Every structure is written in structure tokens, then in C-alpha cells.
Amino acid sequence: MPMPRPRSQQAFERALRAIPGGVNSPARAFGAVGGQPIFIDRGDGPFLVDIDGHRYLDYVGSWGPLILGHRHPRVVQAVEDALHKGATFGAPTELETELAELIIALVPSIEMVRMVSSGTEAAMSALRLARGFTGRDVIVKFAGCYHGHVDSLLVQAGSSATTHGVPTSPGVPRNCTADTLVLRFNDPQGLVDAFRLHGERIAGVIVEPVAGNMGLVPPSADFLTELRRQTERYGALLIYDEVMTGFRLALGGAQALFGQKPDLTVLGKIVGGGLPVGAYGGRADIMKHVMPAGPVFQAGTLSGNPLAMAAGLATLRELRDHPPYARLEELGRRLADGLREAAAHLPHHLQRVGSMWTLFFTAAPVVDYDTARLADTARFARFFWGMMDRGIYLPCSQFEAAFLSTAHSDEHIAATIDAAREVLAAEK
Ligand code: KE4
């Protein structure tokens, strides 16, 4: 039984009366692990402190944005400076151009970029642009991949849609998903077959180049290669959803890590440094179709918000000036080795790419949505609470990726492995 957290309990009961499910996003509801969410007082480097005063080593990092940990001084200072000039103007600022130029400098496939306020908004806009640019309607996605709560993509979505057993949400009219083709992740032959049948009608394919929303599932080399080959062959756009992987797996994202070049890229999380930013960008000839340069409509009151731009700029500049990727790879490798050893007596697969990882409690390697869902979610829930009560805060679902930050140290990794060893010793 989880340790008592009375103030979070009271806060949750109060929130339930005002907010559906007491949370502003189902991913935070602890639905997959039972119990109730903890309410946070503050973040501090690699730590979260809840309102009962408990401190946790944070492997969620706000679901990915906080690659620099909580309250990085460079980010805090940048936002403070921006705030003293005003929070928003509804008119352009040079901060927006500076962040756009930096994104273009860091992600080679991006020649132009538009800011929005969330990853969902970026994915939704990229889909509309792909359809507007090609004049086609069909969009391909992959079971288990999540691209935000876009109506036409809420079909076998990952993340909390999986957790809450809502593969296709009520409220999405049938015709919204009529043009959505759902294929199997890591299935190159399935891609070839689908394109042979539908290729001339496909506007775009959207993919998490490393899947994080069914738990961490790396791509097979031939999957990404076939994706690029088929989309080129049939004139469909290849859209990399790098909301989670962008600026995390490499400065240029997963596409840089794998030497791939999509037509469009969707960004979020790290690009806002913890404030609400999404972005979509890519080939200039495509992006010039976005209004007011072109006919594809998209707009947003707080798109390019100066405070969010300041946080994103400070974060990307820090990553550019002091690239942490070799360090994160070393920390991730050490953590993975230690967790595998702690779980050696159990069916498990620890899957990792750089600073993103998932400990699956399953005997088979997880290569797609079907194999992910074979995992023992009851065992994961016991693991989650056992780690929580030892001060380690993991994603509250087997179907989420965990994240390391530059604020995590060797000592933190060692403490995490020790805690896992204790918790898993009780599992048979
Ligand atoms: P947002 O609208 O939540 O900013 O981004 C949607 C999104 C798009 N694409 C990918 C690959 C994503 O991972 C996400 C959001 N990720 C989830 C966690 N798996 C956000 C957590 C939540 O929904 O509260």
C-alpha cells in the first residue's frame, strides 16, 4: 500500500469537484497504476517535491520537456527577463524569429517553421498542410504511436489513450477517421502493401521515429528506410513527429541520429523549455503553403508567445553550447544495465534510446503495439509504487517512456538501481 500523502489526497478530492478526473491531462491521473496522483509543490534540478514534503528523483521531466531538469538557471533568467517586458502582444517579436532561426540551424530538414502552442496543435497543422499541399486525403499512422488528441489520429493511439483503454475516443465522428490508415509499427512489408493499394491517395505518413507512447520502442533500420522509400515513390509526405525525440536524442533529433530526412517535422516539449510551445516545419516549398504565405489556414493567439520563446531559446542554446548527449548516453547505459540486473529473475525487456527508456515486464522484445500490450501492467503498477515509496518518480504507465535529464548524476542512477533491486526482489 502506498505511503500516506494526506495533502495530495485532500488536493485531489478538491480538484475532482472542479476538474474532470481532477487532472488537466489523463496521463497524470495514475489510472494505469491505481491510487491517486501526487500534487507537486516545486521542482528542483532532478527532483520533484510534493505538497506533503516528499522529494522524488524525477524520471518524467514533465513527460519530456525538461532535458535540463527543473528550474535551470539559464531558463529561469530568460523567462524572468522576458516577463518584465510583457507576457504577450498579439504582434510579432524578434524572439520568434530567433527561435525559428535556431530550429532551422539545428534540424537540417527544416527550412521554415511555424510556432504553435502544443504538440497536438503542431501535429494537427502538419496533417492539414500535408493534405493541402498534396491535394490528397489519406493519412497513415501507426498503432501505438500518439500525436496528441487530434480527432483524425485518435485511432489505436498510444500514451494515455492506451492506458485508459480508449483506442478510438467517443466524440470523434466516423468520417473524421475514415481517411486514417493505421499500420503496424516496425512492419516494412505492411508499408509496401498499403502503399501498393493506397499510395496514390496518401497525403502523408506521420510517425514517431522512436516510439515513446507505447513505452520506448526503437525503429528497425529497414522500417525507417522503407518509410522514406515508399513516401518518395508515391509522392506522399513523410512527417516525423519529434515532439518527444526532438533535441533529446541528438541536437538534430532522431532524424539526425538515424540520418533520415523527413519532409515535415513536428516539435514540442523541449522546444518550449517547459512552457507551451509546439512547432511544425520542413521543406520551404511545402511550408510556403501555410497562411498568410499560402492558402492552408492555421492561426493561434499565443503562438510564438514571448515567454515561451525565451524559455525555448534558452534551452536550445544551452543544448547547443554544452551538448549533453554523450553524457546522457553514458548515464542511460549505466541505468539500463543496473535495471536489467535488478530484474534479471523476471521476464523483462529494458528498451532504451539515449535518455529515453522503458522497463517492460514481458518476455518478448517489444517491437510494436501488440507486443507492448503483452506486458504485465499489474507488475508494472507494483514496481511504480515501490519506487515511488523509495523516492523515485517514474511515468505512471507501462506505456510511457521515462526520461533522464542533465541534472541526473551517477549517484542518482546508483540510488535508482538500489531501489529497483529492493522493489523487484519481492517479485517472483
Ligand atoms: P502535447 O499536445 O501534449 O503537447 O503533445 C502531443 C504529443 C505529440 N506527439 C508525441 C510524440 C507526444 O509524445 C505527445 C505528447 N506526449 C504525452 C506523453 N506521452 C504528453 C503527456 C500528456 O498527454 O499529458
Residues whose N, C-alpha, C, O or C-beta is under 5 A from the ligand:
A	BS01	KE4	S25 A27 W63 S118 G119 T120 E121 Y146 H147 G148 S159 E208 N213 D241 V243 M244 G268
